[in-house]
């Protein structure tokens, strides 16, 4: 379950996206313009934002640039539009947008983009504070300087947890990551389902079903508790 902010001035699209994402088990906040989006971004701290480009007060690209300049682009943002040009999509990506969806949006493309965005959001939150800075594009990341000691520390931490094989279908890669993620928290909380539920933001019943689905050994945390 994730907190997703949908920003679109079209009432029908907001309702449709709310219904789809709510059925997927997510908490969905709606905003019809940039002003409401700013308020929701501050209040809810969303895990993912679906942001329309053409809006009456402030367009989505300008809002994206504003968040980036103010250090508020700490969550993946997926841009949406039915009239944007290639140049607009490229500009949004350079600023920091994760993806671009062209309207009308198909269900398959929507769910795939959301899934990828939430995986990236989870990975970003798992990084140490030293490198958990605002999300940037691949181009920006390649130019950014990160001290070798920090890189070594992060790589060592990830290797100690799990070695992920990325050359496989997204769903399989996501399941492997989620399994490692929950096993980590179970170990940290000595197998306490209550504390793990609080840490991961899931209800206990949903958490239990998720762990069973992923094949997580529920006794492992109690045996290897930290």
C-alpha positions as CSV (number, residue, x, y, z in Angstrom):
1,X,0.0,0.0,0.0
2,X,1.4,3.4,-1.0
3,X,0.3,7.0,-0.8
4,X,-0.2,8.3,-4.3
5,X,-1.1,11.9,-5.3
6,X,-3.0,12.4,-8.5
7,X,-2.9,16.0,-9.9
8,X,-5.3,16.7,-12.9
9,X,-7.7,19.4,-13.6
10,X,-10.1,17.0,-15.4
11,X,-12.7,15.6,-12.9
12,X,-13.3,12.5,-14.9
13,X,-9.7,11.5,-15.1
14,X,-9.1,12.1,-11.4
15,X,-12.1,9.9,-10.5
16,X,-11.0,7.2,-12.9
17,X,-7.4,7.1,-11.6
18,X,-8.7,7.2,-8.0
19,X,-10.9,4.2,-8.7
20,X,-8.1,2.1,-10.4
21,X,-5.4,2.9,-7.8
22,X,-7.8,2.5,-4.9
23,X,-8.7,-1.0,-6.2
24,X,-5.0,-1.8,-6.2
25,X,-4.9,-1.1,-2.5
26,X,-3.3,2.4,-2.5
27,X,-4.3,5.5,-0.6
28,X,-5.0,8.1,-3.2
29,X,-5.1,11.9,-2.7
30,X,-6.6,14.1,-5.4
31,X,-5.7,17.6,-6.5
32,X,-7.2,19.6,-9.3
33,X,-4.5,22.2,-9.7
34,X,-1.0,23.1,-8.7
35,X,-2.1,25.0,-5.5
36,X,-3.8,21.9,-4.1
37,X,-0.9,19.8,-5.2
38,X,1.5,21.9,-3.2
39,X,-0.6,21.6,-0.1
40,X,-1.0,17.8,-0.6
41,X,2.7,17.4,-1.2
42,X,3.5,19.1,2.2
43,X,0.7,17.3,4.1
44,X,0.8,13.8,2.8
45,X,4.4,13.2,1.8
46,X,3.3,11.0,-1.2
47,X,5.3,8.0,-2.3
48,X,4.4,8.8,-5.9
49,X,2.8,11.6,-7.9
50,X,0.9,11.4,-11.1
51,X,1.1,15.0,-12.5
52,X,-0.9,16.4,-15.5
53,X,1.1,18.9,-17.6
54,X,-1.6,21.2,-18.8
55,X,-3.4,22.9,-15.8
56,X,-5.1,26.3,-15.6
57,X,-3.1,27.9,-12.8
58,X,0.5,26.5,-13.1
59,X,1.4,23.8,-15.6
60,X,2.9,20.5,-14.4
61,X,6.4,21.1,-15.8
62,X,6.7,24.4,-13.9
63,X,5.5,22.7,-10.7
64,X,8.0,19.9,-11.2
65,X,10.7,22.4,-11.7
66,X,9.6,24.2,-8.5
67,X,9.7,21.0,-6.5
68,X,13.1,20.2,-7.9
69,X,14.6,23.7,-7.2
70,X,13.2,23.6,-3.6
71,X,14.6,20.2,-2.8
72,X,11.0,18.7,-2.7
73,X,11.4,16.2,-5.5
74,X,11.9,13.4,-3.1
75,X,9.3,11.1,-4.7
76,X,9.0,9.7,-8.3
77,X,6.8,11.9,-10.5
78,X,5.0,10.5,-13.6
79,X,3.8,13.2,-16.0
80,X,0.5,12.8,-17.9
81,X,-0.8,14.7,-21.0
82,X,-2.8,14.3,-24.1
83,X,-1.3,17.2,-26.0
84,X,2.3,17.4,-24.9
85,X,5.1,17.4,-27.5
86,X,8.2,15.3,-27.4
87,X,10.2,18.4,-26.4
88,X,7.9,18.8,-23.3
89,X,8.3,15.2,-22.3
90,X,12.1,15.4,-22.7
91,X,12.2,18.6,-20.6
92,X,10.2,17.0,-17.8
93,X,12.5,14.0,-17.8
94,X,15.6,16.2,-17.6
95,X,14.1,18.0,-14.6
96,X,13.5,14.8,-12.8
97,X,10.2,13.1,-14.0
98,X,10.4,9.3,-13.9
99,X,8.1,8.7,-16.9
100,X,5.6,10.2,-19.2
101,X,2.1,8.8,-19.9
102,X,0.2,9.9,-23.0
103,X,-3.6,10.3,-22.6
104,X,-5.8,8.3,-23.0
105,X,-3.8,6.2,-20.6
106,X,-4.2,2.4,-20.9
107,X,-4.6,0.4,-17.7
108,X,-1.6,-1.7,-18.5
109,X,0.7,1.3,-19.0
110,X,-0.6,3.0,-15.9
111,X,-0.1,0.1,-13.6
112,X,3.3,-0.7,-15.0
113,X,4.5,2.9,-14.6
114,X,3.1,3.1,-11.0
115,X,4.7,-0.2,-10.1
116,X,8.1,1.0,-11.4
117,X,7.7,4.3,-9.6
118,X,6.9,2.6,-6.3
119,X,9.9,0.3,-6.6
120,X,12.1,3.3,-7.1
121,X,10.5,5.1,-4.2
122,X,11.1,2.2,-1.9
123,X,14.8,1.9,-3.0
124,X,15.3,5.6,-2.5
125,X,13.9,5.5,1.1
126,X,16.2,2.5,1.9
127,X,19.3,4.5,1.1
128,X,21.4,6.0,4.0
129,X,20.6,9.6,4.8
130,X,24.0,10.6,3.3
131,X,22.8,9.7,-0.2
132,X,19.0,9.9,0.2
133,X,18.8,13.3,-1.6
134,X,16.1,14.4,-4.0
135,X,15.6,12.0,-6.9
136,X,17.4,12.9,-10.1
137,X,17.4,11.7,-13.6
138,X,19.9,9.1,-14.9
139,X,21.8,11.9,-16.7
140,X,22.1,14.0,-13.6
141,X,23.1,11.1,-11.5
142,X,25.9,10.2,-13.8
143,X,27.3,13.8,-13.5
144,X,26.8,14.1,-9.7
145,X,29.8,13.5,-7.5
146,X,29.4,11.1,-4.6
147,X,32.4,10.4,-2.3
148,X,33.8,6.9,-2.9
149,X,33.5,6.1,0.8
150,X,29.7,6.7,0.6
151,X,29.4,4.6,-2.6
152,X,31.4,1.8,-1.0
153,X,29.2,1.9,2.2
154,X,26.0,1.8,0.2
155,X,27.1,-1.1,-2.1
156,X,28.3,-3.1,0.9
157,X,25.0,-2.6,2.7
158,X,23.0,-3.7,-0.3
159,X,25.2,-6.7,-0.9
160,X,24.9,-7.7,2.7
161,X,21.2,-7.7,2.3
162,X,20.6,-9.2,-1.1
163,X,22.2,-9.6,-4.5
164,X,19.5,-8.7,-7.1
165,X,19.4,-10.0,-10.6
166,X,17.9,-7.3,-12.8
167,X,17.8,-9.2,-16.1
168,X,14.3,-10.6,-15.5
169,X,10.6,-9.6,-15.6
170,X,9.8,-6.7,-13.4
171,X,7.3,-8.6,-11.3
172,X,9.8,-11.3,-10.4
173,X,12.5,-8.6,-9.6
174,X,10.0,-6.7,-7.4
175,X,9.0,-9.8,-5.5
176,X,12.6,-10.6,-4.7
177,X,13.2,-7.1,-3.5
178,X,10.0,-7.0,-1.4
179,X,10.9,-10.4,0.2
180,X,14.4,-9.0,1.1
181,X,12.8,-5.8,2.3
182,X,10.3,-7.5,4.7
183,X,13.0,-10.1,5.9
184,X,15.2,-7.1,6.8
185,X,12.5,-5.4,8.9
186,X,11.5,-8.7,10.5
187,X,15.1,-9.2,11.6
188,X,15.3,-5.6,12.8
189,X,12.1,-5.9,14.9
190,X,12.9,-9.4,16.2
191,X,9.9,-10.9,14.3
192,X,7.3,-8.4,15.8
193,X,4.5,-8.2,13.3
194,X,3.1,-5.1,15.1
195,X,6.4,-3.2,14.8
196,X,7.0,-4.3,11.2
197,X,3.5,-3.2,10.3
198,X,4.2,0.2,11.8
199,X,7.6,0.5,10.0
200,X,6.3,-0.5,6.6
201,X,3.0,1.3,6.8
202,X,0.8,-1.8,6.3
203,X,-2.1,-3.1,8.3
204,X,-1.3,-6.4,10.1
205,X,-3.7,-8.5,8.1
206,X,-2.4,-7.1,4.8
207,X,1.2,-7.5,6.0
208,X,0.6,-11.2,7.0
209,X,-1.0,-12.0,3.6
210,X,1.9,-10.3,1.8
211,X,4.5,-12.2,3.7
212,X,2.8,-15.5,3.1
213,X,2.5,-14.6,-0.6
214,X,6.2,-13.8,-0.9
215,X,7.2,-17.0,1.0
216,X,8.8,-15.1,3.9
217,X,9.9,-17.3,6.8
218,X,8.1,-15.7,9.7
219,X,10.3,-17.3,12.3
220,X,13.5,-16.0,10.8
221,X,13.3,-12.6,12.5
222,X,12.8,-14.2,15.9
223,X,15.8,-16.5,15.4
224,X,18.1,-13.8,14.1
225,X,16.7,-10.8,15.8
226,X,18.9,-7.8,16.1
